[in-house]
Amino acid sequence: MTASSLIEQLTTIEDWVRWSASEFNRADLYFGHGTDNAWDEAVNLVMFSLALPEELFIKAKSTKILEEEKEDIYEIIRRRVEEQLPAAYLTNQAYFAGLSFYVDDRVLVPRSPIAELISDKFSPYLRHTPPKRILDLCTGSGCIAIACAYAFPDAEIDALDLSLDALNVAQINIEGHGLLEQVIPIQSDLFSSVPQEKYDLIVTNPPYVDQEDVDSLPVEYTHEPEIGLGSGHDGLDITREILAKAASHLTEQGILVCEVGNSQIHIEATYPEIPFHWVEFKKGGHGVFILTKAQLTQFQEVFNQQVVAR
């Protein structure tokens, strides 16, 4: 069917959502950058094209669409199918911890289960006063740092990343959320730019995908910056370094929250003697551990021995 024929025959919002979802299923697309199924992604992209909030779909689904609107919808659906771009890169919008963020292919699309911890203000793991200083290590789009700023409005937050491209996106989001005085983006190779700084809370979602998974990622993930995904054969090159250096950057009651995703199995095999606390999420997700300053210090020698040259 030609594009002009489609534009003529599909008349309502629901028509376009149904057709789009079918096209996604026929193309065997991967969903994991904001939605987990073809229908929800179709609703997302169609409503975005119409400059309408997704929540209005049920009320507006029978509404007829103008000719020029149909052309816009057709084009965004065509790109999703033919280029297999994550939907968030087509809309330049992603949600994390209930907040909206600008994203493009300079950063990973936010999807960390750490959002649930932030919403819970890291309870019960932060057992003392609210954190005064927070570090978001490998900040990417800045979503974790910014969400932490909402959760802890009196905290000072440093947002570190090696990538200047990522930090430019983080700056857009920091400005967009009006947090220029609270969240500070800093270019840094892990802790290199903050050698003397100490934090009550370090949160990090570093690259952690092992080489086997990198080699078999769906096409959608290949549009994301590789620097934000892979980290050596077992996915732990950067995490090893974080574990070895984090203690010296934490206050006495501070904690490290670190995501390693599917590389949890490699962490447990590499450090069998370490009492990692693995977070159990109510909303889904896995592979996030918590260690205290005391635990990191206790096993400092073990962590030092595992660091590999980058």
C-alpha positions in Angstrom: 0.0 0.0 0.0 1.4 3.4 -0.9 1.8 6.3 1.5 -0.9 8.3 -0.3 -3.3 5.4 -0.1 -2.7 5.0 3.6 -3.1 8.7 4.3 -6.5 8.5 2.5 -7.8 5.4 4.2 -6.6 6.0 7.8 -8.8 8.7 9.2 -8.8 8.6 13.0 -6.1 8.6 15.8 -7.1 5.0 16.6 -6.7 4.0 12.9 -3.2 5.3 12.9 -2.3 3.7 16.2 -3.6 0.3 15.0 -1.8 0.5 11.7 1.5 1.7 13.4 1.4 -1.1 16.0 0.9 -3.7 13.2 3.8 -2.2 11.2 6.0 -2.5 14.3 5.1 -6.1 14.8 5.7 -7.0 11.2 9.1 -5.4 11.4 9.9 -7.3 14.6 11.1 -4.2 16.3 12.7 -4.2 19.8 10.9 -2.3 22.6 12.9 -1.3 25.7 13.4 2.4 25.5 10.3 3.7 27.2 7.7 1.1 26.3 7.6 -2.7 26.1 5.1 -3.4 23.4 4.1 -2.3 19.9 0.7 -0.7 20.9 2.0 1.5 23.6 4.9 2.7 21.4 2.4 3.4 18.6 0.3 5.5 21.0 3.4 7.3 22.1 4.6 8.3 18.6 1.1 9.1 17.2 0.2 11.3 20.1 3.6 13.0 20.0 3.1 13.8 16.4 -0.2 15.4 17.2 1.3 17.4 20.1 -1.2 15.7 22.5 -0.5 14.0 25.8 -0.7 10.2 25.7 -3.3 10.3 28.5 -5.8 11.8 26.0 -5.7 8.8 23.7 -8.8 7.2 25.0 -10.8 10.4 24.8 -9.5 11.4 21.4 -9.1 8.1 19.6 -12.1 8.6 17.4 -11.0 12.1 16.4 -10.3 12.6 12.7 -6.8 13.7 11.6 -5.9 16.5 9.2 -4.0 15.7 6.0 -0.8 17.4 7.1 -1.0 15.6 10.5 -1.2 12.3 8.7 1.9 13.0 6.8 3.8 13.8 10.0 2.6 10.6 11.6 3.5 8.5 8.6 7.1 10.0 8.5 7.8 9.3 12.2 6.4 5.7 11.9 8.4 5.1 8.8 11.7 6.2 10.5 10.9 4.0 13.5 10.5 1.0 11.2 13.1 1.6 8.6 15.9 3.1 10.7 14.9 1.1 13.9 15.7 4.2 16.0 14.5 4.2 19.6 11.3 6.1 19.9 12.9 8.5 22.4 15.4 9.6 19.8 12.5 10.4 17.4 10.6 12.5 20.0 13.7 13.7 21.9 11.8 13.0 25.1 12.1 10.3 27.8 10.7 9.9 31.3 12.6 9.0 34.4 11.3 9.0 38.0 8.2 10.8 36.7 10.2 13.6 35.1 10.6 14.5 31.5 14.1 14.7 29.9 15.5 15.8 26.6 17.5 13.0 24.9 19.2 12.4 21.6 21.8 9.9 20.4 24.6 11.6 22.5 23.2 9.8 25.6 21.6 6.5 26.5 17.8 6.6 26.8 17.0 6.7 30.6 15.6 3.4 31.8 17.4 2.6 35.1 15.4 1.0 38.0 17.4 3.4 40.3 14.4 5.7 39.6 12.5 3.7 42.2 15.2 4.2 44.8 15.2 7.9 44.2 11.4 8.1 44.5 11.8 6.3 47.9 14.6 8.7 48.8 16.9 5.7 49.1 15.0 4.5 52.2 15.9 2.5 54.2 19.5 2.6 53.0 20.2 6.3 54.0 19.6 5.9 57.7 20.8 9.3 58.9 20.1 12.9 57.9 19.2 13.6 54.2 22.4 13.8 52.1 24.0 17.1 51.8 26.3 16.2 48.9 25.4 13.7 46.1 27.5 12.4 43.2 25.9 11.1 40.0 28.8 9.3 38.4 28.5 8.6 34.6 25.6 11.0 34.5 24.7 10.8 30.8 21.5 12.8 30.3 21.7 14.0 33.9 18.4 12.2 34.8 19.7 10.6 38.0 21.3 13.8 39.3 18.2 15.9 38.4 15.8 13.3 40.0 17.9 13.4 43.1 17.7 17.2 43.2 13.9 16.9 43.3 14.1 14.2 46.1 16.7 16.2 48.1 16.2 19.9 47.4 18.8 21.0 49.9 21.6 18.8 48.5 24.4 19.9 46.3 24.8 17.5 43.4 27.8 16.9 41.1 27.0 15.2 37.8 30.2 13.7 36.3 30.8 12.1 32.9 33.7 11.5 30.6 31.7 12.5 27.5 31.4 16.2 26.7 28.5 15.3 24.3 26.7 13.7 27.2 27.4 16.7 29.5 26.0 19.0 26.8 22.7 17.1 26.9 22.8 17.1 30.8 23.2 20.8 30.7 20.0 21.1 28.5 18.1 19.1 31.1 19.6 21.0 34.1 18.6 24.3 32.6 15.2 22.9 31.6 14.5 21.9 35.2 15.8 25.1 36.6 18.5 23.5 38.6 21.6 25.4 37.5 22.6 26.3 41.1 22.0 22.8 42.5 23.3 20.4 39.9 26.8 20.9 38.5 27.9 19.0 35.4 31.7 18.2 35.4 33.8 16.4 32.8 35.7 13.7 34.6 37.2 10.3 34.0 35.4 8.7 37.0 36.7 10.6 40.1 39.6 12.3 38.4 38.2 15.9 38.5 37.0 15.6 42.1 40.1 14.1 43.8 39.4 15.6 47.3 35.6 15.6 47.3 33.5 13.5 49.6 29.8 12.7 49.2 27.1 11.3 51.4 25.7 9.4 48.5 27.3 8.2 45.3 24.9 6.9 42.6 26.2 5.4 39.4 24.9 3.7 36.4 28.2 3.1 34.6 28.7 1.1 31.3 28.3 -2.5 32.3 27.3 -4.6 29.2 29.6 -7.5 28.7 31.2 -8.2 25.3 28.9 -11.1 24.5 25.8 -9.0 25.1 27.3 -6.0 23.2 27.8 -8.3 20.2 24.1 -9.4 20.2 22.3 -6.2 21.1 19.1 -5.4 19.1 19.6 -2.8 16.4 17.9 -0.1 18.5 20.8 -0.2 21.0 23.4 0.3 18.3 22.1 3.9 17.9 23.1 4.6 21.5 26.7 5.8 22.3 28.8 2.7 22.7 30.9 4.4 25.3 27.8 4.2 27.6 27.2 0.5 27.1 30.3 -1.8 27.0 32.9 -2.2 29.6 35.3 -5.0 28.8 34.7 -8.7 28.3 32.7 -9.1 31.5 31.2 -5.6 31.6 33.0 -4.8 34.8 36.1 -2.8 33.8 34.7 0.5 35.0 32.8 -0.9 38.0 36.0 -2.5 39.3 37.6 1.0 39.3 34.6 2.5 41.0 34.7 -0.1 43.8 38.4 0.5 44.3 38.0 4.3 44.5 34.6 5.0 46.0 35.5 4.7 49.7 37.8 7.7 49.6 35.0 9.8 48.2 32.4 8.9 50.7 31.6 10.5 54.1 31.7 8.1 57.1 27.9 7.3 56.8 27.9 7.4 53.0 26.8 4.7 50.6 27.5 3.6 47.1 24.5 2.7 44.8 25.7 1.0 41.6 23.9 -0.6 38.7 25.4 -3.5 36.8 22.3 -5.1 35.2 22.9 -8.5 33.7 26.6 -8.3 34.8 25.4 -9.1 38.4 26.5 -12.7 37.7 30.0 -11.5 36.9 30.2 -9.3 40.0 29.2 -12.2 42.2 31.7 -14.5 40.6 34.5 -11.9 40.7 33.9 -10.9 44.4 32.5 -14.0 46.2 33.6 -12.6 49.6 31.8 -9.2 49.3 28.4 -8.9 51.0 26.7 -6.9 48.2 23.2 -5.9 49.0 21.1 -6.4 45.9 18.0 -4.2 45.8 14.7 -5.9 45.2 12.5 -3.6 43.2 8.7 -3.5 43.4 8.3 -2.1 39.9 10.8 -4.4 38.1 14.5 -4.3 37.5 17.5 -5.9 38.9 21.3 -5.7 39.1 21.7 -2.7 41.5 23.8 -3.2 44.6 24.5 -1.1 47.6 27.7 -1.0 49.8 28.5 1.3 52.7 31.7 3.3 53.2 32.6 0.8 56.0 32.2 -2.2 53.7 34.1 -0.6 50.9 36.9 0.2 53.3 36.9 -3.3 54.8 37.5 -4.9 51.4 39.7 -2.2 49.9 42.5 -4.5 49.2 40.2 -7.0 47.4 38.9 -4.2 45.2 42.4 -2.8 44.5 43.6 -6.2 43.3 40.8 -6.5 40.7 41.3 -3.2 38.9 42.3 -3.6 35.3 44.1 -1.0 33.1 41.9 0.9 30.7 
